[in-house]
Amino acid sequence: MWHRGLNWAAIALVGSFALIWLGVVIFAADASAMWVRLAEGAFALFLAGWAVQKAVLMLR
């Protein structure tokens, strides 16, 4: 029971972190080079995709 709840908590934390990170990269990281912003954006999308994939697996 606890294990399932902790899995959902981890998925929610990673997903919310990914969305916050993507927002920071898009709106607040103006001084960074474009390739750095693209790499950080790709990482944020990777984390969001991971969270969605794990949520789908948990719902099965």
PDB file of N, H, CA, C and O in Angstrom:
ATOM      1  N   MET A   1       0.826  -1.192   0.000  1.00  0.00           N
ATOM      2  CA  MET A   1       0.000   0.000   0.000  1.00  0.00           C
ATOM      3  C   MET A   1       0.876   1.264   0.000  1.00  0.00           C
ATOM      4  O   MET A   1       0.663   2.177  -0.798  1.00  0.00           O
ATOM      5  N   TRP A   2       1.849   1.300   0.895  1.00  0.00           N
ATOM      6  H   TRP A   2       2.022   0.558   1.543  1.00  0.00           H
ATOM      7  CA  TRP A   2       2.734   2.472   0.956  1.00  0.00           C
ATOM      8  C   TRP A   2       3.562   2.599  -0.313  1.00  0.00           C
ATOM      9  O   TRP A   2       3.817   3.701  -0.798  1.00  0.00           O
ATOM     10  N   HIS A   3       3.974   1.466  -0.836  1.00  0.00           N
ATOM     11  H   HIS A   3       3.767   0.570  -0.442  1.00  0.00           H
ATOM     12  CA  HIS A   3       4.811   1.468  -2.025  1.00  0.00           C
ATOM     13  C   HIS A   3       4.089   2.132  -3.201  1.00  0.00           C
ATOM     14  O   HIS A   3       4.684   2.925  -3.931  1.00  0.00           O
ATOM     15  N   ARG A   4       2.831   1.811  -3.375  1.00  0.00           N
ATOM     16  H   ARG A   4       2.348   1.167  -2.782  1.00  0.00           H
ATOM     17  CA  ARG A   4       2.046   2.401  -4.466  1.00  0.00           C
ATOM     18  C   ARG A   4       1.866   3.902  -4.271  1.00  0.00           C
ATOM     19  O   ARG A   4       1.956   4.675  -5.225  1.00  0.00           O
ATOM     20  N   GLY A   5       1.613   4.307  -3.035  1.00  0.00           N
ATOM     21  H   GLY A   5       1.540   3.680  -2.260  1.00  0.00           H
ATOM     22  CA  GLY A   5       1.471   5.733  -2.760  1.00  0.00           C
ATOM     23  C   GLY A   5       2.757   6.501  -2.986  1.00  0.00           C
ATOM     24  O   GLY A   5       2.736   7.622  -3.496  1.00  0.00           O
ATOM     25  N   LEU A   6       3.883   5.898  -2.606  1.00  0.00           N
ATOM     26  H   LEU A   6       3.900   4.987  -2.192  1.00  0.00           H
ATOM     27  CA  LEU A   6       5.165   6.560  -2.836  1.00  0.00           C
ATOM     28  C   LEU A   6       5.501   6.622  -4.316  1.00  0.00           C
ATOM     29  O   LEU A   6       6.128   7.579  -4.770  1.00  0.00           O
ATOM     30  N   ASN A   7       5.092   5.611  -5.072  1.00  0.00           N
ATOM     31  H   ASN A   7       4.583   4.833  -4.703  1.00  0.00           H
ATOM     32  CA  ASN A   7       5.294   5.661  -6.523  1.00  0.00           C
ATOM     33  C   ASN A   7       4.523   6.829  -7.130  1.00  0.00           C
ATOM     34  O   ASN A   7       5.054   7.561  -7.965  1.00  0.00           O
ATOM     35  N   TRP A   8       3.272   7.002  -6.710  1.00  0.00           N
ATOM     36  H   TRP A   8       2.841   6.407  -6.032  1.00  0.00           H
ATOM     37  CA  TRP A   8       2.480   8.127  -7.231  1.00  0.00           C
ATOM     38  C   TRP A   8       3.081   9.465  -6.816  1.00  0.00           C
ATOM     39  O   TRP A   8       3.066  10.422  -7.590  1.00  0.00           O
ATOM     40  N   ALA A   9       3.605   9.535  -5.606  1.00  0.00           N
ATOM     41  H   ALA A   9       3.617   8.758  -4.977  1.00  0.00           H
ATOM     42  CA  ALA A   9       4.238  10.775  -5.149  1.00  0.00           C
ATOM     43  C   ALA A   9       5.473  11.093  -5.989  1.00  0.00           C
ATOM     44  O   ALA A   9       5.692  12.246  -6.362  1.00  0.00           O
ATOM     45  N   ALA A  10       6.277  10.079  -6.285  1.00  0.00           N
ATOM     46  H   ALA A  10       6.099   9.142  -5.982  1.00  0.00           H
ATOM     47  CA  ALA A  10       7.466  10.294  -7.109  1.00  0.00           C
ATOM     48  C   ALA A  10       7.086  10.742  -8.514  1.00  0.00           C
ATOM     49  O   ALA A  10       7.715  11.642  -9.072  1.00  0.00           O
ATOM     50  N   ILE A  11       6.072  10.126  -9.079  1.00  0.00           N
ATOM     51  H   ILE A  11       5.562   9.395  -8.625  1.00  0.00           H
ATOM     52  CA  ILE A  11       5.618  10.506 -10.421  1.00  0.00           C
ATOM     53  C   ILE A  11       5.131  11.955 -10.421  1.00  0.00           C
ATOM     54  O   ILE A  11       5.456  12.723 -11.327  1.00  0.00           O
ATOM     55  N   ALA A  12       4.360  12.322  -9.413  1.00  0.00           N
ATOM     56  H   ALA A  12       4.096  11.698  -8.677  1.00  0.00           H
ATOM     57  CA  ALA A  12       3.849  13.697  -9.335  1.00  0.00           C
ATOM     58  C   ALA A  12       4.974  14.700  -9.145  1.00  0.00           C
ATOM     59  O   ALA A  12       4.961  15.768  -9.758  1.00  0.00           O
ATOM     60  N   LEU A  13       5.944  14.371  -8.307  1.00  0.00           N
ATOM     61  H   LEU A  13       5.955  13.503  -7.810  1.00  0.00           H
ATOM     62  CA  LEU A  13       7.063  15.289  -8.077  1.00  0.00           C
ATOM     63  C   LEU A  13       7.913  15.477  -9.332  1.00  0.00           C
ATOM     64  O   LEU A  13       8.289  16.601  -9.661  1.00  0.00           O
ATOM     65  N   VAL A  14       8.214  14.395 -10.027  1.00  0.00           N
ATOM     66  H   VAL A  14       7.909  13.481  -9.759  1.00  0.00           H
ATOM     67  CA  VAL A  14       9.025  14.503 -11.242  1.00  0.00           C
ATOM     68  C   VAL A  14       8.254  15.260 -12.324  1.00  0.00           C
ATOM     69  O   VAL A  14       8.826  16.100 -13.019  1.00  0.00           O
ATOM     70  N   GLY A  15       6.973  14.970 -12.469  1.00  0.00           N
ATOM     71  H   GLY A  15       6.508  14.287 -11.905  1.00  0.00           H
ATOM     72  CA  GLY A  15       6.173  15.670 -13.475  1.00  0.00           C
ATOM     73  C   GLY A  15       6.047  17.158 -13.203  1.00  0.00           C
ATOM     74  O   GLY A  15       6.169  17.972 -14.117  1.00  0.00           O
ATOM     75  N   SER A  16       5.803  17.514 -11.954  1.00  0.00           N
ATOM     76  H   SER A  16       5.704  16.852 -11.211  1.00  0.00           H
ATOM     77  CA  SER A  16       5.692  18.942 -11.628  1.00  0.00           C
ATOM     78  C   SER A  16       7.039  19.641 -11.756  1.00  0.00           C
ATOM     79  O   SER A  16       7.106  20.782 -12.211  1.00  0.00           O
ATOM     80  N   PHE A  17       8.114  18.959 -11.353  1.00  0.00           N
ATOM     81  H   PHE A  17       8.059  18.032 -10.982  1.00  0.00           H
ATOM     82  CA  PHE A  17       9.447  19.546 -11.525  1.00  0.00           C
ATOM     83  C   PHE A  17       9.746  19.788 -12.999  1.00  0.00           C
ATOM     84  O   PHE A  17      10.316  20.819 -13.356  1.00  0.00           O
ATOM     85  N   ALA A  18       9.367  18.846 -13.857  1.00  0.00           N
ATOM     86  H   ALA A  18       8.904  18.008 -13.567  1.00  0.00           H
ATOM     87  CA  ALA A  18       9.621  18.996 -15.285  1.00  0.00           C
ATOM     88  C   ALA A  18       8.882  20.207 -15.856  1.00  0.00           C
ATOM     89  O   ALA A  18       9.437  20.961 -16.655  1.00  0.00           O
ATOM     90  N   LEU A  19       7.639  20.385 -15.444  1.00  0.00           N
ATOM     91  H   LEU A  19       7.188  19.772 -14.795  1.00  0.00           H
ATOM     92  CA  LEU A  19       6.877  21.536 -15.956  1.00  0.00           C
ATOM     93  C   LEU A  19       7.436  22.859 -15.439  1.00  0.00           C
ATOM     94  O   LEU A  19       7.497  23.841 -16.178  1.00  0.00           O
ATOM     95  N   ILE A  20       7.841  22.884 -14.182  1.00  0.00           N
ATOM     96  H   ILE A  20       7.791  22.086 -13.581  1.00  0.00           H
ATOM     97  CA  ILE A  20       8.450  24.101 -13.630  1.00  0.00           C
ATOM     98  C   ILE A  20       9.772  24.385 -14.323  1.00  0.00           C
ATOM     99  O   ILE A  20      10.060  25.529 -14.675  1.00  0.00           O
ATOM    100  N   TRP A  21      10.581  23.342 -14.520  1.00  0.00           N
ATOM    101  H   TRP A  21      10.347  22.412 -14.234  1.00  0.00           H
ATOM    102  CA  TRP A  21      11.869  23.499 -15.191  1.00  0.00           C
ATOM    103  C   TRP A  21      11.680  24.026 -16.608  1.00  0.00           C
ATOM    104  O   TRP A  21      12.422  24.906 -17.044  1.00  0.00           O
ATOM    105  N   LEU A  22      10.704  23.502 -17.322  1.00  0.00           N
ATOM    106  H   LEU A  22      10.102  22.787 -16.967  1.00  0.00           H
ATOM    107  CA  LEU A  22      10.440  23.955 -18.678  1.00  0.00           C
ATOM    108  C   LEU A  22      10.007  25.419 -18.687  1.00  0.00           C
ATOM    109  O   LEU A  22      10.408  26.185 -19.563  1.00  0.00           O
ATOM    110  N   GLY A  23       9.192  25.803 -17.715  1.00  0.00           N
ATOM    111  H   GLY A  23       8.866  25.181 -17.003  1.00  0.00           H
ATOM    112  CA  GLY A  23       8.790  27.203 -17.611  1.00  0.00           C
ATOM    113  C   GLY A  23       9.964  28.126 -17.339  1.00  0.00           C
ATOM    114  O   GLY A  23      10.040  29.217 -17.904  1.00  0.00           O
ATOM    115  N   VAL A  24      10.865  27.705 -16.493  1.00  0.00           N
ATOM    116  H   VAL A  24      10.803  26.819 -16.034  1.00  0.00           H
ATOM    117  CA  VAL A  24      12.059  28.517 -16.205  1.00  0.00           C
ATOM    118  C   VAL A  24      12.917  28.640 -17.454  1.00  0.00           C
ATOM    119  O   VAL A  24      13.416  29.722 -17.764  1.00  0.00           O
ATOM    120  N   VAL A  25      13.090  27.543 -18.168  1.00  0.00           N
ATOM    121  H   VAL A  25      12.685  26.664 -17.916  1.00  0.00           H
ATOM    122  CA  VAL A  25      13.916  27.570 -19.374  1.00  0.00           C
ATOM    123  C   VAL A  25      13.306  28.486 -20.421  1.00  0.00           C
ATOM    124  O   VAL A  25      14.024  29.234 -21.085  1.00  0.00           O
ATOM    125  N   ILE A  26      11.996  28.436 -20.574  1.00  0.00           N
ATOM    126  H   ILE A  26      11.413  27.828 -20.035  1.00  0.00           H
ATOM    127  CA  ILE A  26      11.346  29.232 -21.613  1.00  0.00           C
ATOM    128  C   ILE A  26      11.305  30.709 -21.258  1.00  0.00           C
ATOM    129  O   ILE A  26      11.613  31.559 -22.093  1.00  0.00           O
ATOM    130  N   PHE A  27      10.921  31.021 -20.008  1.00  0.00           N
ATOM    131  H   PHE A  27      10.671  30.331 -19.330  1.00  0.00           H
ATOM    132  CA  PHE A  27      10.631  32.407 -19.671  1.00  0.00           C
ATOM    133  C   PHE A  27      11.729  33.137 -18.905  1.00  0.00           C
ATOM    134  O   PHE A  27      11.794  34.365 -18.975  1.00  0.00           O
ATOM    135  N   ALA A  28      12.588  32.438 -18.180  1.00  0.00           N
ATOM    136  H   ALA A  28      12.535  31.441 -18.123  1.00  0.00           H
ATOM    137  CA  ALA A  28      13.521  33.141 -17.300  1.00  0.00           C
ATOM    138  C   ALA A  28      14.978  33.019 -17.703  1.00  0.00           C
ATOM    139  O   ALA A  28      15.807  33.782 -17.207  1.00  0.00           O
ATOM    140  N   ALA A  29      15.320  32.100 -18.574  1.00  0.00           N
ATOM    141  H   ALA A  29      14.647  31.480 -18.978  1.00  0.00           H
ATOM    142  CA  ALA A  29      16.725  31.868 -18.910  1.00  0.00           C
ATOM    143  C   ALA A  29      17.104  32.608 -20.195  1.00  0.00           C
ATOM    144  O   ALA A  29      17.533  31.988 -21.169  1.00  0.00           O
ATOM    145  N   ASP A  30      16.948  33.915 -20.193  1.00  0.00           N
ATOM    146  H   ASP A  30      16.600  34.418 -19.402  1.00  0.00           H
ATOM    147  CA  ASP A  30      17.253  34.709 -21.384  1.00  0.00           C
ATOM    148  C   ASP A  30      18.748  34.843 -21.637  1.00  0.00           C
ATOM    149  O   ASP A  30      19.175  34.956 -22.786  1.00  0.00           O
ATOM    150  N   ALA A  31      19.542  34.832 -20.578  1.00  0.00           N
ATOM    151  H   ALA A  31      19.195  34.740 -19.645  1.00  0.00           H
ATOM    152  CA  ALA A  31      20.968  35.076 -20.736  1.00  0.00           C
ATOM    153  C   ALA A  31      21.732  33.835 -21.201  1.00  0.00           C
ATOM    154  O   ALA A  31      22.889  33.947 -21.607  1.00  0.00           O
ATOM    155  N   SER A  32      21.120  32.676 -21.151  1.00  0.00           N
ATOM    156  H   SER A  32      20.180  32.584 -20.821  1.00  0.00           H
ATOM    157  CA  SER A  32      21.802  31.446 -21.557  1.00  0.00           C
ATOM    158  C   SER A  32      21.897  31.346 -23.075  1.00  0.00           C
ATOM    159  O   SER A  32      21.109  31.942 -23.809  1.00  0.00           O
ATOM    160  N   ALA A  33      22.871  30.585 -23.517  1.00  0.00           N
ATOM    161  H   ALA A  33      23.511  30.101 -22.921  1.00  0.00           H
ATOM    162  CA  ALA A  33      23.016  30.338 -24.950  1.00  0.00           C
ATOM    163  C   ALA A  33      21.835  29.491 -25.437  1.00  0.00           C
ATOM    164  O   ALA A  33      21.217  28.755 -24.668  1.00  0.00           O
ATOM    165  N   MET A  34      21.545  29.617 -26.722  1.00  0.00           N
ATOM    166  H   MET A  34      22.047  30.215 -27.346  1.00  0.00           H
ATOM    167  CA  MET A  34      20.389  28.909 -27.271  1.00  0.00           C
ATOM    168  C   MET A  34      20.546  27.399 -27.167  1.00  0.00           C
ATOM    169  O   MET A  34      19.575  26.698 -26.884  1.00  0.00           O
ATOM    170  N   TRP A  35      21.753  26.887 -27.391  1.00  0.00           N
ATOM    171  H   TRP A  35      22.542  27.456 -27.621  1.00  0.00           H
ATOM    172  CA  TRP A  35      21.936  25.433 -27.328  1.00  0.00           C
ATOM    173  C   TRP A  35      21.755  24.914 -25.905  1.00  0.00           C
ATOM    174  O   TRP A  35      21.304  23.785 -25.713  1.00  0.00           O
ATOM    175  N   VAL A  36      22.098  25.722 -24.912  1.00  0.00           N
ATOM    176  H   VAL A  36      22.464  26.639 -25.068  1.00  0.00           H
ATOM    177  CA  VAL A  36      21.894  25.318 -23.521  1.00  0.00           C
ATOM    178  C   VAL A  36      20.398  25.292 -23.206  1.00  0.00           C
ATOM    179  O   VAL A  36      19.912  24.374 -22.546  1.00  0.00           O
ATOM    180  N   ARG A  37      19.684  26.291 -23.676  1.00  0.00           N
ATOM    181  H   ARG A  37      20.079  27.037 -24.212  1.00  0.00           H
ATOM    182  CA  ARG A  37      18.242  26.324 -23.453  1.00  0.00           C
ATOM    183  C   ARG A  37      17.553  25.158 -24.139  1.00  0.00           C
ATOM    184  O   ARG A  37      16.623  24.576 -23.581  1.00  0.00           O
ATOM    185  N   LEU A  38      17.995  24.806 -25.346  1.00  0.00           N
ATOM    186  H   LEU A  38      18.751  25.279 -25.799  1.00  0.00           H
ATOM    187  CA  LEU A  38      17.409  23.659 -26.045  1.00  0.00           C
ATOM    188  C   LEU A  38      17.705  22.349 -25.314  1.00  0.00           C
ATOM    189  O   LEU A  38      16.838  21.481 -25.215  1.00  0.00           O
ATOM    190  N   ALA A  39      18.926  22.211 -24.805  1.00  0.00           N
ATOM    191  H   ALA A  39      19.629  22.917 -24.885  1.00  0.00           H
ATOM    192  CA  ALA A  39      19.279  20.994 -24.067  1.00  0.00           C
ATOM    193  C   ALA A  39      18.463  20.891 -22.782  1.00  0.00           C
ATOM    194  O   ALA A  39      17.969  19.814 -22.446  1.00  0.00           O
ATOM    195  N   GLU A  40      18.320  21.996 -22.065  1.00  0.00           N
ATOM    196  H   GLU A  40      18.721  22.870 -22.338  1.00  0.00           H
ATOM    197  CA  GLU A  40      17.531  21.978 -20.835  1.00  0.00           C
ATOM    198  C   GLU A  40      16.050  21.745 -21.119  1.00  0.00           C
ATOM    199  O   GLU A  40      15.369  21.065 -20.352  1.00  0.00           O
ATOM    200  N   GLY A  41      15.556  22.302 -22.205  1.00  0.00           N
ATOM    201  H   GLY A  41      16.109  22.855 -22.828  1.00  0.00           H
ATOM    202  CA  GLY A  41      14.172  22.055 -22.600  1.00  0.00           C
ATOM    203  C   GLY A  41      13.944  20.602 -22.978  1.00  0.00           C
ATOM    204  O   GLY A  41      12.909  20.022 -22.649  1.00  0.00           O
ATOM    205  N   ALA A  42      14.917  20.013 -23.673  1.00  0.00           N
ATOM    206  H   ALA A  42      15.758  20.484 -23.941  1.00  0.00           H
ATOM    207  CA  ALA A  42      14.802  18.597 -24.037  1.00  0.00           C
ATOM    208  C   ALA A  42      14.817  17.729 -22.781  1.00  0.00           C
ATOM    209  O   ALA A  42      14.088  16.741 -22.701  1.00  0.00           O
ATOM    210  N   PHE A  43      15.640  18.090 -21.807  1.00  0.00           N
ATOM    211  H   PHE A  43      16.233  18.893 -21.873  1.00  0.00           H
ATOM    212  CA  PHE A  43      15.682  17.344 -20.553  1.00  0.00           C
ATOM    213  C   PHE A  43      14.353  17.452 -19.816  1.00  0.00           C
ATOM    214  O   PHE A  43      13.863  16.464 -19.270  1.00  0.00           O
ATOM    215  N   ALA A  44      13.771  18.642 -19.797  1.00  0.00           N
ATOM    216  H   ALA A  44      14.170  19.445 -20.240  1.00  0.00           H
ATOM    217  CA  ALA A  44      12.475  18.824 -19.139  1.00  0.00           C
ATOM    218  C   ALA A  44      11.394  18.003 -19.843  1.00  0.00           C
ATOM    219  O   ALA A  44      10.547  17.405 -19.179  1.00  0.00           O
ATOM    220  N   LEU A  45      11.412  17.968 -21.152  1.00  0.00           N
ATOM    221  H   LEU A  45      12.100  18.454 -21.691  1.00  0.00           H
ATOM    222  CA  LEU A  45      10.442  17.156 -21.888  1.00  0.00           C
ATOM    223  C   LEU A  45      10.668  15.671 -21.647  1.00  0.00           C
ATOM    224  O   LEU A  45       9.710  14.901 -21.583  1.00  0.00           O
ATOM    225  N   PHE A  46      11.932  15.260 -21.511  1.00  0.00           N
ATOM    226  H   PHE A  46      12.711  15.885 -21.563  1.00  0.00           H
ATOM    227  CA  PHE A  46      12.233  13.871 -21.177  1.00  0.00           C
ATOM    228  C   PHE A  46      11.646  13.506 -19.817  1.00  0.00           C
ATOM    229  O   PHE A  46      11.043  12.443 -19.668  1.00  0.00           O
ATOM    230  N   LEU A  47      11.820  14.383 -18.821  1.00  0.00           N
ATOM    231  H   LEU A  47      12.310  15.246 -18.943  1.00  0.00           H
ATOM    232  CA  LEU A  47      11.271  14.115 -17.491  1.00  0.00           C
ATOM    233  C   LEU A  47       9.747  14.063 -17.514  1.00  0.00           C
ATOM    234  O   LEU A  47       9.142  13.206 -16.869  1.00  0.00           O
ATOM    235  N   ALA A  48       9.129  14.975 -18.253  1.00  0.00           N
ATOM    236  H   ALA A  48       9.621  15.671 -18.777  1.00  0.00           H
ATOM    237  CA  ALA A  48       7.671  14.967 -18.352  1.00  0.00           C
ATOM    238  C   ALA A  48       7.183  13.697 -19.049  1.00  0.00           C
ATOM    239  O   ALA A  48       6.177  13.115 -18.643  1.00  0.00           O
ATOM    240  N   GLY A  49       7.879  13.273 -20.076  1.00  0.00           N
ATOM    241  H   GLY A  49       8.696  13.745 -20.405  1.00  0.00           H
ATOM    242  CA  GLY A  49       7.523  12.035 -20.758  1.00  0.00           C
ATOM    243  C   GLY A  49       7.670  10.827 -19.857  1.00  0.00           C
ATOM    244  O   GLY A  49       6.848   9.912 -19.896  1.00  0.00           O
ATOM    245  N   TRP A  50       8.720  10.822 -19.044  1.00  0.00           N
ATOM    246  H   TRP A  50       9.388  11.565 -19.013  1.00  0.00           H
ATOM    247  CA  TRP A  50       8.913   9.733 -18.086  1.00  0.00           C
ATOM    248  C   TRP A  50       7.752   9.668 -17.105  1.00  0.00           C
ATOM    249  O   TRP A  50       7.236   8.589 -16.811  1.00  0.00           O
ATOM    250  N   ALA A  51       7.343  10.833 -16.600  1.00  0.00           N
ATOM    251  H   ALA A  51       7.762  11.709 -16.839  1.00  0.00           H
ATOM    252  CA  ALA A  51       6.243  10.873 -15.639  1.00  0.00           C
ATOM    253  C   ALA A  51       4.942  10.384 -16.270  1.00  0.00           C
ATOM    254  O   ALA A  51       4.183   9.652 -15.635  1.00  0.00           O
ATOM    255  N   VAL A  52       4.682  10.778 -17.495  1.00  0.00           N
ATOM    256  H   VAL A  52       5.298  11.373 -18.011  1.00  0.00           H
ATOM    257  CA  VAL A  52       3.466  10.325 -18.186  1.00  0.00           C
ATOM    258  C   VAL A  52       3.521   8.822 -18.421  1.00  0.00           C
ATOM    259  O   VAL A  52       2.530   8.123 -18.211  1.00  0.00           O
ATOM    260  N   GLN A  53       4.678   8.319 -18.858  1.00  0.00           N
ATOM    261  H   GLN A  53       5.484   8.886 -19.029  1.00  0.00           H
ATOM    262  CA  GLN A  53       4.816   6.885 -19.101  1.00  0.00           C
ATOM    263  C   GLN A  53       4.596   6.087 -17.819  1.00  0.00           C
ATOM    264  O   GLN A  53       3.893   5.077 -17.836  1.00  0.00           O
ATOM    265  N   LYS A  54       5.180   6.523 -16.720  1.00  0.00           N
ATOM    266  H   LYS A  54       5.751   7.344 -16.706  1.00  0.00           H
ATOM    267  CA  LYS A  54       5.018   5.799 -15.459  1.00  0.00           C
ATOM    268  C   LYS A  54       3.576   5.888 -14.958  1.00  0.00           C
ATOM    269  O   LYS A  54       3.065   4.930 -14.379  1.00  0.00           O
ATOM    270  N   ALA A  55       2.918   7.029 -15.173  1.00  0.00           N
ATOM    271  H   ALA A  55       3.333   7.808 -15.642  1.00  0.00           H
ATOM    272  CA  ALA A  55       1.516   7.152 -14.749  1.00  0.00           C
ATOM    273  C   ALA A  55       0.632   6.209 -15.543  1.00  0.00           C
ATOM    274  O   ALA A  55      -0.283   5.605 -14.984  1.00  0.00           O
ATOM    275  N   VAL A  56       0.888   6.072 -16.838  1.00  0.00           N
ATOM    276  H   VAL A  56       1.631   6.563 -17.293  1.00  0.00           H
ATOM    277  CA  VAL A  56       0.117   5.154 -17.661  1.00  0.00           C
ATOM    278  C   VAL A  56       0.345   3.720 -17.199  1.00  0.00           C
ATOM    279  O   VAL A  56      -0.597   2.932 -17.126  1.00  0.00           O
ATOM    280  N   LEU A  57       1.595   3.378 -16.887  1.00  0.00           N
ATOM    281  H   LEU A  57       2.361   4.018 -16.946  1.00  0.00           H
ATOM    282  CA  LEU A  57       1.883   2.032 -16.396  1.00  0.00           C
ATOM    283  C   LEU A  57       1.230   1.767 -15.049  1.00  0.00           C
ATOM    284  O   LEU A  57       0.807   0.642 -14.785  1.00  0.00           O
ATOM    285  N   MET A  58       1.139   2.776 -14.190  1.00  0.00           N
ATOM    286  H   MET A  58       1.483   3.690 -14.404  1.00  0.00           H
ATOM    287  CA  MET A  58       0.509   2.600 -12.887  1.00  0.00           C
ATOM    288  C   MET A  58      -0.999   2.421 -13.021  1.00  0.00           C
ATOM    289  O   MET A  58      -1.614   1.738 -12.201  1.00  0.00           O
ATOM    290  N   LEU A  59      -1.600   3.023 -14.040  1.00  0.00           N
ATOM    291  H   LEU A  59      -1.100   3.578 -14.706  1.00  0.00           H
ATOM    292  CA  LEU A  59      -3.045   2.923 -14.215  1.00  0.00           C
ATOM    293  C   LEU A  59      -3.462   1.595 -14.835  1.00  0.00           C
ATOM    294  O   LEU A  59      -4.639   1.240 -14.783  1.00  0.00           O
ATOM    295  N   ARG A  60      -2.543   0.871 -15.408  1.00  0.00           N
ATOM    296  H   ARG A  60      -1.587   1.160 -15.451  1.00  0.00           H
ATOM    297  CA  ARG A  60      -2.871  -0.439 -16.014  1.00  0.00           C
ATOM    298  C   ARG A  60      -3.136  -1.459 -14.971  1.00  0.00           C
ATOM    299  O   ARG A  60      -3.426  -2.611 -15.294  1.00  0.00           O
TER     300      ARG A  60
END
